[in-house]
Amino acid sequence: MQLSVIVPVYNMAAEGKLNHCMDSLLAQTVKEYEIIAVDDASTDHSLAVLREYEARFPDKVKVVASPENQRQGGAKNRGLEAATGKWIGFIDSDDWITPDYYEKLIKKAEETGADFCGCDYSLVSEYTMIPGKVIVNNTAEQTGVLDKEKHGRHLLKSGSMVVKIYLHQRIKEHHLRFPEKIFYEDNCAAPLWSLYFTHFERVEEPMYYYLTLPESTTHHVTWAKCEDRMEAARLFLEESKKRGFYEEYREEIEYRFTELYYATTLFSYMYSGKNRKMKYTEILKKNILQYVPDFRNNPYYEKCMPEEDKKLIALQMKSNALFFGYYVLLFGYRNLRKRKGRK
């Protein structure tokens, strides 16, 4: 089998979302492939939709029904257990791809000897095959045979896993899996997995369509989801140490941890504007200083962290109360200007 595509599914039957995804997979021009759709204990009729596809396309579609909700990480792990393909791909069940998506990725990888390969993606708010805002997922500087410098670049900016294919043998050799029962599982897996791969290439086309809606996970920020992001980052740090990468890539790993665990969590929580509590930002401040006390001295912090974020972080390090009050006022002021601008 040339390719296994793993599709974690949870409550995606409404509005034809799951159908769009499955139809785009069944339209692929790659010759030999299997679609492993893992229903993660959906409470709608997603499993029935998948069973219908399995009955219609028994040579292509394999359905795995999980009796317990394990979140996307758990569903992906169940898919990896069932996969038989030389290459592994992942796709979110409300997204879709161009017909030649996997054919082009595999061709690029096999022509160059790469063991993982990716492309750009397009942000859209409705089902369409017309590209929207194109997001460059990885850069040319990250391609080629991966030496220490390029591995470091992948640690700092891994990019999305759904717009890549991975050589299955590498995954099996190193027992690579996803964290289960949390959101943001890729925050742990993507940078960690990249350290085990040796050659990356990319196709410079936005062949993946990422559906972004106001009610999606990335737009609905709660403290519980913030805790999941923090746990994913903590697991990344823990696994990096356990697997022997920490000393060699300490600066990259600590900056990536700081970004995932602290900065991204802090600002996404504050930006959400809903039921913000100062005690939670105090927890973030306390914890990052326990994990990485000198995080602001990391050379990547100075180089990569946005200037405005650095100023706000400096304010929080001085006083969490001042930071919280200032941010609330700043956020309110910016929203007021936006509303006036729309009149």
Phi, psi and chi 1 to 4 in degrees:
 res  aa     phi    psi   chi1   chi2   chi3   chi4
   1 MET       -  129.8 -176.2   68.2   65.7      -
   2 GLN   -76.3  -35.8 -168.2  176.1   21.3      -
   3 LEU  -150.8  139.4  168.9   72.5      -      -
   4 SER  -119.0  125.1  -62.1      -      -      -
   5 VAL  -106.8  121.0 -176.2      -      -      -
   6 ILE  -101.0  124.8  -63.4  169.4      -      -
   7 VAL  -120.5  102.0 -167.2      -      -      -
   8 PRO   -75.9  132.0   24.6  -27.6      -      -
   9 VAL  -127.8  127.9  178.9      -      -      -
  10 TYR  -145.5  110.9 -179.2   72.4      -      -
  11 ASN    52.1   57.7  -70.9   -2.6      -      -
  12 MET  -118.6   17.4  -79.2  -65.9  159.8      -
  13 ALA   -75.0  -27.2      -      -      -      -
  14 ALA   -66.5  148.1      -      -      -      -
  15 GLU    58.3   21.5  -59.7  172.9    2.9      -
  16 GLY    71.0   13.7      -      -      -      -
  17 LYS   -58.9  -49.6  -68.7  177.5 -174.9  177.3
  18 LEU   -64.6  -37.5 -176.7   53.3      -      -
  19 ASN   -62.9  -42.4  -63.3   87.9      -      -
  20 HIS   -59.2  -44.0  -69.9  -41.4      -      -
  21 CYS   -63.5  -51.8  177.1      -      -      -
  22 MET   -64.1  -39.6  -66.8  -63.9  -67.7      -
  23 ASP   -64.0  -38.4  -70.6  -15.3      -      -
  24 SER   -67.9  -32.4   76.8      -      -      -
  25 LEU   -71.3  -39.7  -72.0  172.5      -      -
  26 LEU   -72.4  -15.2  -73.6  161.9      -      -
  27 ALA   -90.5    5.6      -      -      -      -
  28 GLN   -65.5  142.3  -69.8  -59.1  -67.3      -
  29 THR   -88.8   -8.6   55.8      -      -      -
  30 VAL   -62.3  146.0   66.4      -      -      -
  31 LYS   -74.1  -56.3  -68.8 -179.3 -179.6  178.4
  32 GLU  -116.2  116.3  -67.9 -176.4    3.0      -
  33 TYR  -157.5  159.4   68.7  103.3      -      -
  34 GLU  -127.9  145.8   61.6 -177.5   -0.1      -
  35 ILE  -107.8  115.5  -57.3  163.6      -      -
  36 ILE  -104.8  100.8  -57.2  175.4      -      -
  37 ALA   -95.6  118.8      -      -      -      -
  38 VAL  -107.1  108.4 -176.3      -      -      -
  39 ASP   -80.5  119.9 -178.3   75.4      -      -
  40 ASP   -93.9   58.0 -165.8   27.7      -      -
  41 ALA    57.9   48.6      -      -      -      -
  42 SER   -60.1  148.7  -66.8      -      -      -
  43 THR  -102.9   -3.5   57.4      -      -      -
  44 ASP  -100.2 -156.9   67.4   -5.3      -      -
  45 HIS  -100.6   30.5   61.5  -75.2      -      -
  46 SER   -58.9  -42.6  -68.3      -      -      -
  47 LEU   -61.9  -39.7 -178.4   56.5      -      -
  48 ALA   -63.5  -40.2      -      -      -      -
  49 VAL   -61.1  -43.9  172.2      -      -      -
  50 LEU   -66.5  -40.8  -66.3  175.5      -      -
  51 ARG   -62.1  -34.7  -68.9  -66.4 -171.7 -159.3
  52 GLU   -65.1  -43.0 -177.6 -178.9  -17.7      -
  53 TYR   -64.2  -39.6  -84.1   99.7      -      -
  54 GLU   -63.1  -39.5 -174.2  179.0   42.4      -
  55 ALA   -68.7  -36.7      -      -      -      -
  56 ARG   -78.3  -31.5  -71.8  168.3   56.0 -159.0
  57 PHE  -129.6   63.5  -54.3   97.4      -      -
  58 PRO   -64.2  -21.9   23.9  -33.6      -      -
  59 ASP   -82.3  -10.9   59.1  -32.7      -      -
  60 LYS  -117.7  -38.8  -78.3  -76.9 -170.8  -72.5
  61 VAL  -106.7  127.5  179.2      -      -      -
  62 LYS  -121.9  122.5 -177.4 -170.3  -60.6 -176.5
  63 VAL  -103.8  130.0  175.4      -      -      -
  64 VAL  -114.0  123.5  177.0      -      -      -
  65 ALA  -105.6  113.4      -      -      -      -
  66 SER   -84.7  129.3  174.2      -      -      -
  67 PRO   -74.1  -16.0   27.9  -33.9      -      -
  68 GLU  -131.9  141.0  179.8 -173.5    0.2      -
  69 ASN   -72.2  118.6 -177.6  -95.7      -      -
  70 GLN  -111.7    5.3  -58.6  -75.7  -34.2      -
  71 ARG    64.9  177.6  -60.5  -91.4  166.7   85.6
  72 GLN   -60.3  -37.2  -77.4 -160.6  -27.3      -
  73 GLY   -60.6  -45.4      -      -      -      -
  74 GLY   -64.3  -41.3      -      -      -      -
  75 ALA   -63.5  -41.1      -      -      -      -
  76 LYS   -63.9  -38.3  -70.2  172.4 -175.4  174.8
  77 ASN   -64.2  -40.5  -71.4  -18.5      -      -
  78 ARG   -64.0  -36.7  -57.3  -64.9   85.3   75.0
  79 GLY   -65.6  -40.3      -      -      -      -
  80 LEU   -63.3  -35.5  -76.1  171.1      -      -
  81 GLU   -64.6  -29.9  -69.2  164.5    6.7      -
  82 ALA   -94.4  -12.1      -      -      -      -
  83 ALA   -72.4  142.3      -      -      -      -
  84 THR  -124.2   -1.2   62.6      -      -      -
  85 GLY   -76.3  156.8      -      -      -      -
  86 LYS   -66.9  -37.3  176.7 -177.8  177.2 -178.2
  87 TRP  -113.9  149.2  -64.8   94.5      -      -
  88 ILE  -119.1  131.4  -61.9  -68.9      -      -
  89 GLY  -126.5  153.0      -      -      -      -
  90 PHE  -123.8  145.1  -57.3   98.9      -      -
  91 ILE  -145.0  137.3 -178.0  171.1      -      -
  92 ASP   -72.7  144.6  -70.7  -18.7      -      -
  93 SER   -75.8   -3.1   55.3      -      -      -
  94 ASP  -110.5   11.1   55.4  -12.9      -      -
  95 ASP  -109.4  175.4  -62.0  -23.0      -      -
  96 TRP  -152.7  171.7   57.8   95.9      -      -
  97 ILE  -139.2  162.2   49.3 -179.8      -      -
  98 THR   -70.9  155.2   60.9      -      -      -
  99 PRO   -59.0  -30.5  -25.6   35.2      -      -
 100 ASP   -98.4   13.6   55.8   -1.3      -      -
 101 TYR   -53.8  -60.1  173.6   71.9      -      -
 102 TYR   -72.3  -32.9  -75.9  115.3      -      -
 103 GLU   -60.8  -44.3 -177.9 -180.0    5.3      -
 104 LYS   -69.2  -39.6  -75.4 -174.0  174.4  179.8
 105 LEU   -65.3  -45.3  -71.6 -179.5      -      -
 106 ILE   -65.6  -41.9  -68.5  172.3      -      -
 107 LYS   -60.4  -45.4 -178.1 -179.6  178.7 -177.7
 108 LYS   -62.6  -43.9 -178.3   74.2  170.3 -177.1
 109 ALA   -64.4  -45.4      -      -      -      -
 110 GLU   -74.9  -29.1  -64.4 -171.0  -20.8      -
 111 GLU   -70.5  -31.0  -75.9  179.2  -12.1      -
 112 THR  -101.9  -12.6   59.4      -      -      -
 113 GLY    82.5   16.2      -      -      -      -
 114 ALA   -72.8  149.5      -      -      -      -
 115 ASP  -106.6   -1.7   51.5    9.0      -      -
 116 PHE  -152.4  150.8   70.4  133.2      -      -
 117 CYS  -149.1  142.3 -175.0      -      -      -
 118 GLY  -139.8 -175.5      -      -      -      -
 119 CYS  -151.6 -176.9   70.6      -      -      -
 120 ASP   -87.8  172.5  -59.7  -29.0      -      -
 121 TYR  -136.5  166.7   61.3   94.3      -      -
 122 SER  -121.9  130.7  176.6      -      -      -
 123 LEU   -87.1  125.1  -65.2  178.1      -      -
 124 VAL  -136.4  157.2  -68.6      -      -      -
 125 SER  -112.7    4.8   58.1      -      -      -
 126 GLU  -154.2  166.8   60.6 -178.1   -0.1      -
 127 TYR   -71.7  119.9 -178.2   74.2      -      -
 128 THR  -160.5  157.8  176.8      -      -      -
 129 MET  -107.3   11.3  -63.8  -55.3  -71.8      -
 130 ILE   -94.1  121.3  -59.1  171.8      -      -
 131 PRO   -58.4  140.8  -24.8   34.9      -      -
 132 GLY   -98.1 -134.0      -      -      -      -
 133 LYS   -69.9  121.8 -179.6 -178.4  178.6 -178.8
 134 VAL   -87.4  127.9  175.7      -      -      -
 135 ILE  -107.5  120.6  -55.0  -62.4      -      -
 136 VAL   -77.3  112.9  177.5      -      -      -
 137 ASN   -81.6  -38.7 -168.5   53.2      -      -
 138 ASN  -138.0  170.9  -71.6  100.3      -      -
 139 THR  -117.1  164.8   64.1      -      -      -
 140 ALA   -61.2  -30.5      -      -      -      -
 141 GLU   -67.5  -14.0  -70.4   73.9   22.6      -
 142 GLN   -95.7   -3.4  -67.1  174.2  -54.4      -
 143 THR   -89.1  166.5   61.5      -      -      -
 144 GLY    95.7 -172.7      -      -      -      -
 145 VAL   -65.1  132.5  175.6      -      -      -
 146 LEU   -89.5  109.8  -58.1 -174.9      -      -
 147 ASP   -91.9 -172.6   54.6   14.0      -      -
 148 LYS   -59.9  -41.1 -173.8  177.9 -173.9  -60.7
 149 GLU   -63.8  -44.4 -177.8 -177.7   -3.9      -
 150 LYS   -72.1  -35.1  -72.6 -175.2  178.1 -179.3
 151 HIS   -59.6  -40.3  -90.0  -57.4      -      -
 152 GLY   -60.9  -38.8      -      -      -      -
 153 ARG   -65.2  -37.2  -72.0  173.6 -178.7  164.1
 154 HIS   -70.6  -33.1  -81.1  -86.6      -      -
 155 LEU   -63.1  -43.1  -86.1  171.5      -      -
 156 LEU   -71.3  -39.5  -67.7  169.3      -      -
 157 LYS  -139.2   87.0  -68.8  -67.9 -179.9 -176.1
 158 SER   -74.3  -31.3  -54.1      -      -      -
 159 GLY    77.8  171.0      -      -      -      -
 160 SER   -72.4  143.4  174.4      -      -      -
 161 MET   -81.2  -22.3  -63.9 -176.9   78.3      -
 162 VAL   -74.8  -13.6  -65.8      -      -      -
 163 VAL  -105.6   36.8  -70.4      -      -      -
 164 LYS  -142.0  160.3  -67.9 -175.5  176.6   73.6
 165 ILE  -118.2  148.7   56.0  168.0      -      -
 166 TYR  -126.0  139.1  -64.9   86.6      -      -
 167 LEU   -66.7  121.4 -170.9   65.2      -      -
 168 HIS   -60.3  -36.5 -164.1 -179.2      -      -
 169 GLN   -59.1  -39.4 -173.0   58.4   33.4      -
 170 ARG   -62.6  -41.9  -68.5  -85.2 -172.1  -86.3
 171 ILE   -61.7  -44.7  -63.2  170.9      -      -
 172 LYS   -68.6  -42.7  -69.7 -172.6  -73.1 -171.5
 173 GLU   -58.0  -38.9  -77.7  172.2    0.7      -
 174 HIS  -108.2   10.4  -57.8  -68.2      -      -
 175 HIS    53.0   51.6  -50.6  -72.0      -      -
 176 LEU   -84.9  131.7  -59.5  177.9      -      -
 177 ARG  -144.7  177.4  -71.2  -64.6 -175.8  -90.8
 178 PHE  -108.7  150.3  -65.3   85.8      -      -
 179 PRO   -63.1  145.9  -18.4   30.4      -      -
 180 GLU  -111.3  156.8  -59.1 -171.6    0.9      -
 181 LYS    65.2   22.5  -63.8 -172.8  176.8 -178.4
 182 ILE  -137.1  156.8   61.1  171.2      -      -
 183 PHE   -77.8  169.6  -69.2  105.6      -      -
 184 TYR    62.1   33.6  -51.2  111.2      -      -
 185 GLU   -61.6  -29.6   72.5  -72.3  -16.5      -
 186 ASP   -66.9  -24.6  -76.0    8.9      -      -
 187 ASN   -61.2  -29.6  -75.3   -2.2      -      -
 188 CYS   -86.3  -48.5  170.8      -      -      -
 189 ALA   -70.5  -44.6      -      -      -      -
 190 ALA   -57.9  -53.6      -      -      -      -
 191 PRO   -67.4  -36.9   22.1  -31.0      -      -
 192 LEU   -67.3  -46.5 -173.2   66.4      -      -
 193 TRP   -58.6  -39.6  -78.2   34.6      -      -
 194 SER   -59.2  -26.0   70.3      -      -      -
 195 LEU   -71.0  -18.4  -69.8  167.7      -      -
 196 TYR   -95.5   -7.7  -74.2  105.7      -      -
 197 PHE   -99.7  153.7  -72.6   78.5      -      -
 198 THR  -114.8  -15.2   61.6      -      -      -
 199 HIS  -153.3  121.5 -174.1  159.5      -      -
 200 PHE  -116.3  137.9  174.6   71.5      -      -
 201 GLU  -133.5  164.2  -67.5  -67.8  -17.6      -
 202 ARG  -140.4  149.8   63.7 -169.8  -61.1  -91.0
 203 VAL  -101.2  121.9  176.9      -      -      -
 204 GLU   -83.9   63.6  -64.9 -173.1   28.0      -
 205 GLU  -142.9  145.2  -67.2 -179.6   45.6      -
 206 PRO   -86.3   83.7   30.2  -32.2      -      -
 207 MET   -95.0   -4.2  -60.0 -173.4  -68.9      -
 208 TYR  -113.2  132.5 -172.8  102.1      -      -
 209 TYR  -106.5  116.9  -70.6   82.2      -      -
 210 TYR  -103.3  115.3  179.7   89.6      -      -
 211 LEU   -80.3  120.6 -176.4   66.0      -      -
 212 THR  -119.1  120.9  174.9      -      -      -
 213 LEU  -130.8  154.9  -62.9  169.6      -      -
 214 PRO   -57.2  -30.0  -25.2   33.8      -      -
 215 GLU   -89.4    3.7   66.5  -90.2   19.2      -
 216 SER   -70.9  164.4   69.4      -      -      -
 217 THR   -54.0  -41.4  -61.2      -      -      -
 218 THR   -71.4  -18.0   52.4      -      -      -
 219 HIS   -99.6  -17.0  -72.3   80.2      -      -
 220 HIS  -104.9   92.7 -175.7   56.4      -      -
 221 VAL   -97.9  122.3  179.1      -      -      -
 222 THR  -122.5  165.0   63.1      -      -      -
 223 TRP   -65.3  -32.6 -179.9 -113.2      -      -
 224 ALA   -61.0  -40.6      -      -      -      -
 225 LYS   -71.1  -33.5  -73.5 -179.9  179.7  175.2
 226 CYS   -60.7  -40.4  -72.7      -      -      -
 227 GLU   -63.5  -35.5  -71.5 -179.1  -49.0      -
 228 ASP   -65.0  -41.9  -80.9   -3.2      -      -
 229 ARG   -62.6  -41.8 -169.6 -165.4  -64.4  -84.8
 230 MET   -63.6  -40.2  -67.1  155.8   66.7      -
 231 GLU   -66.4  -40.1  176.6   64.9    4.5      -
 232 ALA   -61.0  -42.4      -      -      -      -
 233 ALA   -66.4  -41.3      -      -      -      -
 234 ARG   -62.0  -41.6 -170.7 -166.4   64.7   77.2
 235 LEU   -65.3  -37.4  -72.1  170.1      -      -
 236 PHE   -60.1  -46.9  162.1   61.6      -      -
 237 LEU   -63.2  -44.2 -177.3   63.5      -      -
 238 GLU   -63.9  -46.2 -179.5 -177.7  -76.4      -
 239 GLU   -67.5  -35.4  -75.8  -66.4  -52.8      -
 240 SER   -60.7  -39.2  -62.7      -      -      -
 241 LYS   -72.1  -45.3  -68.6  178.6  178.0  179.5
 242 LYS   -63.3  -34.7 -173.2 -172.2  -61.1 -177.7
 243 ARG   -91.7    3.0  -69.9  171.7  178.9 -101.3
 244 GLY    84.9   21.1      -      -      -      -
 245 PHE   -99.2  -15.5  -66.1  116.6      -      -
 246 TYR   -61.6  -47.5 -176.4   66.7      -      -
 247 GLU   -65.6  -41.5  -69.2  -53.7  -39.4      -
 248 GLU   -69.3  -34.8 -174.6  174.9    6.8      -
 249 TYR  -120.4   35.9  -63.8   99.7      -      -
 250 ARG   -56.8  -47.4 -179.0  167.9 -174.0  156.3
 251 GLU   -64.9  -43.1  -70.7  179.6  -17.9      -
 252 GLU   -66.2  -44.0  -69.2   89.3  -11.8      -
 253 ILE   -65.7  -42.9  -72.2  169.4      -      -
 254 GLU   -68.4  -36.2  -72.4 -167.9  -14.9      -
 255 TYR   -67.8  -44.2  176.1   73.2      -      -
 256 ARG   -62.0  -39.9 -172.4   65.5 -172.9  -86.8
 257 PHE   -62.2  -46.3  173.3   80.5      -      -
 258 THR   -57.9  -43.8  -62.2      -      -      -
 259 GLU   -64.0  -48.7 -172.4  179.5   49.2      -
 260 LEU   -72.7  -51.2  -65.9  173.8      -      -
 261 TYR   -70.7  -41.4 -175.9   95.2      -      -
 262 TYR  -108.8  -66.3  170.3   65.0      -      -
 263 ALA   -64.1  -51.5      -      -      -      -
 264 THR   -63.1  -40.6  -58.8      -      -      -
 265 THR   -65.5  -45.8  -54.3      -      -      -
 266 LEU   -58.8  -50.8  175.8   66.9      -      -
 267 PHE   -77.0  -32.2  -67.2  120.6      -      -
 268 SER   -68.1  -37.0   62.0      -      -      -
 269 TYR   -65.9  -46.3  177.1   67.8      -      -
 270 MET   -68.1  -38.2  -68.0  -59.0  -64.4      -
 271 TYR   -68.1  -27.0 -173.6   78.6      -      -
 272 SER   -58.8  -32.9   70.2      -      -      -
 273 GLY    70.5    9.3      -      -      -      -
 274 LYS  -117.5  120.5  -64.6  179.6  179.7  178.9
 275 ASN    52.3   40.1  -57.8  -45.8      -      -
 276 ARG   -71.0  137.7  -68.4  172.3  -65.0 -162.3
 277 LYS  -126.0  133.6  -68.5 -177.4  171.6   60.2
 278 MET   -64.7  -27.4 -167.0  163.7   61.3      -
 279 LYS   -63.9  -28.8   66.4  178.2 -179.2  179.0
 280 TYR   -75.7  -37.4  -67.0  138.4      -      -
 281 THR   -68.6  -29.2   56.1      -      -      -
 282 GLU   -66.7  -37.9 -176.6   63.3   41.1      -
 283 ILE   -61.2  -45.1  -71.7  170.7      -      -
 284 LEU   -60.2  -45.5  -83.4  169.1      -      -
 285 LYS   -61.1  -47.6  174.4 -176.4  174.6  179.6
 286 LYS   -61.3  -44.4  177.0 -176.6  174.9 -177.6
 287 ASN   -70.6  -41.0  -72.2   -1.4      -      -
 288 ILE   -65.4  -33.8 -169.3   60.9      -      -
 289 LEU   -72.1  -22.3  -69.5  173.6      -      -
 290 GLN   -78.7  -43.5  -73.3 -179.7  -19.1      -
 291 TYR   -72.8  -50.3  -80.1  114.0      -      -
 292 VAL  -135.2   80.9 -166.8      -      -      -
 293 PRO   -57.0  -33.8  -21.4   32.3      -      -
 294 ASP  -106.8   34.8   59.5  -14.8      -      -
 295 PHE   -57.9  -28.2   72.8   90.9      -      -
 296 ARG   -77.2   -8.9  -72.8 -170.6  -70.5  170.2
 297 ASN   -92.9   -4.3  -66.2  -32.4      -      -
 298 ASN   -65.0  131.6 -172.8  -56.5      -      -
 299 PRO   -60.1  -29.3   18.6  -31.5      -      -
 300 TYR   -74.5  -26.2  -67.3  107.5      -      -
 301 TYR   -62.7  -46.5 -179.7   84.7      -      -
 302 GLU   -65.7  -37.1 -177.9   59.1   34.4      -
 303 LYS   -81.8  -38.3 -179.6  179.9  178.0 -178.2
 304 CYS  -106.3  -28.8  -58.0      -      -      -
 305 MET   -72.8  129.5 -171.2   67.2   68.3      -
 306 PRO   -56.2  145.8  -25.2   34.5      -      -
 307 GLU   -60.6  -43.2  -72.1  -59.4  -42.0      -
 308 GLU   -62.8  -39.7 -176.2  177.7   30.2      -
 309 ASP   -63.4  -40.3  -69.2   -3.1      -      -
 310 LYS   -61.9  -39.2  -77.9 -169.9  -76.7 -169.0
 311 LYS   -65.9  -42.2  -69.4  175.5 -176.9  177.4
 312 LEU   -67.4  -38.8  -70.3  167.2      -      -
 313 ILE   -64.6  -42.3  -71.8  168.3      -      -
 314 ALA   -59.7  -38.2      -      -      -      -
 315 LEU   -66.2  -42.0 -179.2   59.9      -      -
 316 GLN   -66.2  -38.2 -163.7 -156.5   18.4      -
 317 MET   -62.5  -30.5  -68.6  -61.4  111.9      -
 318 LYS   -76.7  -46.9 -178.8  178.6  179.4 -178.9
 319 SER  -158.6  117.5  166.4      -      -      -
 320 ASN   -63.9  -37.1 -177.0   57.0      -      -
 321 ALA   -64.2  -42.9      -      -      -      -
 322 LEU   -63.6  -44.5  -80.7  174.9      -      -
 323 PHE   -59.3  -49.1  161.1   78.7      -      -
 324 PHE   -61.3  -48.4 -167.2   91.3      -      -
 325 GLY   -63.7  -43.5      -      -      -      -
 326 TYR   -61.9  -44.4  176.6   78.5      -      -
 327 TYR   -65.2  -42.3 -164.1   98.9      -      -
 328 VAL   -59.8  -44.1  168.8      -      -      -
 329 LEU   -65.6  -42.1  -70.5  172.1      -      -
 330 LEU   -63.4  -44.9  178.0   65.9      -      -
 331 PHE   -62.6  -43.5 -174.5   80.0      -      -
 332 GLY   -63.8  -40.3      -      -      -      -
 333 TYR   -64.3  -43.3  172.6   69.5      -      -
 334 ARG   -66.7  -38.4  -73.6  178.6  175.7  173.5
 335 ASN   -65.1  -39.0  -86.1  -12.1      -      -
 336 LEU   -62.6  -43.1 -179.7   62.6      -      -
 337 ARG   -63.7  -37.8  -71.8 -168.0   64.5 -178.3
 338 LYS   -63.5  -44.0  -75.7 -179.4 -177.9  177.5
 339 ARG   -64.7  -40.1  -74.8 -163.4  -64.9  -90.0
 340 LYS   -65.7  -35.4  -74.0 -176.0  175.5  179.4
 341 GLY   -67.7  -24.3      -      -      -      -
 342 ARG   -85.1  -12.9  -73.8 -165.2  -67.1  -94.7
 343 LYS   -79.2      -  -69.7 -179.8  179.8  179.2
